[in-house]
Amino acid sequence: MSSAAPAPGAPDGRPPVPVPVPPGGHPLRVDPARVHGSQVPAGAGSSPAGHLPVVDETSAGGLVVDRHASGHRAAVILRRNRGGRLEMCLPKGHLEGVETPEEAAVREIREETGIVGTIRGELGMIDYWFSGEDRRVHKVVHHFLLRSEGGVISAAGDPDGEAEDACWVLLTELPERLAYPNEQRLAVAAIHALAHRPDLVE
């Protein structure tokens, strides 16, 4: 996840300011037209010059959407950033064992929000680099659109304890309320996809 400051977004289009590229990586790659079938192309990023060993990490998560009387709503989590500020973001986490990204997304969303979902399509992929003391990490995060099948919204099941709370937020409000620009753009992609295919979550 990029550490860039939040940028304002709007449900009817892309954020009005450029989305910053994570250090050494690529911005969000998303094609709303492909949400219900095709895969999002995974363009390769090259490692910046340096002497540290390179490690690849893969995570998955996304937007689990529920049909409500007030409109489509999505389950999100609240957690502290490194500065101690509470921020709203999408549930996600590392793949475990031989999990596929789809399996990891379903599991992570269930653990962090309490909501059981089924994959309905791909939303996009965030791809970036960051450095640790002894390595450079190439991180890829797959995001999916899921339909809520039940559960009780709660962060109590998060095994890592990173999520302080979980809540439902109207999908149309997410582009302004999510903390990170790339996740705001994922919300916009979901809004556009459901405008054309509401049956994906009904």
Summary of the structure (lengths in Angstrom):
residues: 202
radius of gyration: 16.1
end to end distance: 29.8
largest distance: 55.1
contacts: 661
relative contact order: 0.28
helix: 21%
strand: 38%
